[in-house]
Each structure stands twice: as structure tokens, then as C-alpha cells.
Amino acid sequence: MVVGLLLAGAVRSPAQQALDTRAPARLLITAPVTTQKATAPLTVRGTVDVGQEVAVGPIQASTALSIVTGVFVKPGTVVKPGDRLIEVSGRPVLLLRGRFGAYRDLRVGDRGPDAAQVNRALVGLGLPAPRGASFTAASAAALTLLYARYGYAPPAGGRLDRREVAFVPDKTALVTAVAAAVGGNAKAPNLVALSSGTTLVTANLDPSSARTIRRGNKATIDLDDAEDPVPAVVSAVVIGADLSSTRIELTPSTPISAAHNGVDVRVEIEASLGGQGMLAVPVTAIFSQADGRTVVVKVDGSARRTIPVRVGSTIGGFAAVVPTDPAGRAEPLRAGDQVEVSGPGVG
């Protein structure tokens, strides 16, 4: 009799067996919808383009000794045509705009592309030089006015002394290095190094990552031989169809030497979901339905409501979302609403 009772207690119906063997219900976990501006660093590889490097020196002065007697720039200085860079044995080295360096002294009557370049450079400084490919008395007079700006007499004989000018191709140049020191030997190479044209670091990245980056965002550039990263800002964002056609450009805030031209570098950029007011949810709160729609599940007590959304940028585990409620109800999703990140899902 006892045995019969025990057996009866051990026998379960098929329905009971199904209940006993089913998986336990998933625990419902929610997270709030936020509007905070989520930011996080994004790391990519980039390539350095220093632009055109111009070296000043060595300089053999007309006197017996070539001594540096003045240094008027330092690394990081932005200079422009007409500026004075250094002084050697009491004579200036002046910056002019041009596509190539001086290869001879110019005297009145000389003709050639170098004479034309000097005339254009002087006119660009607002000086009364002639136009054309001849170095004339008017050219020499305009050059005299340039020297007078700094209190110097012009070179003897009304000529242009090639040792006293340096040319850069752009409207400005960045001083990247200064080896010249007052009292030092002016015959040393690279007394002043200039980079003319914008120094850029360019990086390719996927379009979705590029959409998290804005012009003006801060960045750092890691150079292998530098102790500290070089600060930079994002100067351009070009979004294409794929990785090869999507790029960002960064402008360094401090000089990068020509030795790094073409070098592959590590870049860390401040990326963000968007401006203040952009709704953001954890990426785990986003579900895909069988009909292809992307949704979040809003939880209000025991009520659950599926809300279609358009997903924007993702960063730091969060995604920007825009509600696309087909019923046209105003703001079906608001900051502070709870959305499901783990639980029954959407079926």
C-alpha cells in the first residue's frame, strides 16, 4: 500500500512535465532614456602630411665671420612674407613668398623667373615693384623700402642678396624648428625650419564612426619619437559610401617636423553621439523585428510598448535614437522613460 502511494506521487502528467522542464522566465531589466551628450575617445590610424618644408641655412656672410646676431622666431611661431627670421653678422634674413628658393643674386637688368618671383613678392607686400620678369631700378627701390621697415640699409649696389631672403609658397608658414642661437655659427645647416602650407593628419574610417565626429572636436596625435602626444583639432569630416571614401582631417596645434612626413601615426579623437537633446539608449535596448523594423520596448509598470526608432551614431555602448511612431503621436519616447535591455524582448 505504501509502495502504491509512493508510485502515485512519482507519476506526472505530460502538462506537468512541460511546466517543470520549461526555461525560467527571463528577468526584466530596464535602463533610462537619456539626453546627455555621450562622448568617448575613438582611436584610428592616420598619415602625416607636413606640406612643404623650407630650411634656412647655412649662411655664409659677406664678412669674414658668419655669426648669428639675432633670432626673431621660435618653434610654433606663424610667420608671413615680409617677416624677419634671423640676423647674421648684422644682416637680416627676410621671408618672401615664392615657389622656389633664390639661386643667384639679382642686379638691375637681370631677367628670369626668379626676378618675376621677387617682383610678385614685393607687390604682395604692398611695395611699388614693377610687374614682369625684369629686376629693375623700381624693384631695387621697393626692396629698399622693405629693408627700411627693420632699420637696415639695402644690399650694396641695389641688388637682391640671395643669402638674405627665404621663400615660402603660401601666405603663412609655421616655424617647426630653430637651431640658430645668438653667437652661434651661421654656417650650420637648418638654422630655421619652416613648414609652408597646412600640416594635416588624414585618417580613413567607416561612415558610421565618422558621423560621431564634428569639426572642432579635440584630438591627439601620437608620434613614436615624441614624449607627449601632439594636440590637434578636427578640421574636416568627409563622409562617403565606404571606408576608402570616408576621411577626417586633423590640424595639429603644435609643429610636426618634416621627419614625420608620410608617417603612419595613432590618432585619438573625441567622438560624440550628437548635441544636447539627442535621445540615447543602451545599444542592448535596440531590437529588430521580423518585419525589419528597429524598435525599443518602453516599460511603464506592467505595461510594455514597442516603439519604432531610427538609430543614429553609436558610441561608448549608447546609440542615438529618433522615434518614428507611425501613429503620429507626439514624442512617444522621452528622456527618463524606461526601456527594456533584457527580458522578454519583442518576440
PyMOL commands that set and color helices and strands:
alter all, ss='L'
color gray80, all
select helices_A, chain A and resi 2-10+14-21+113-124+137-148+156-158+162-164+207-210+258-260+283-285
alter helices_A, ss='H'
color red, helices_A
select strands_A, chain A and resi 29-32+39-49+52-56+68-71+78-79+84-88+91-97+165-168+173-178+192-196+200-204+218-222+230-238+247-252+264-272+280-282+287-288+294-300+303-315+318-323+338-342
alter strands_A, ss='S'
color yellow, strands_A
deselect
rebuild
show_as cartoon
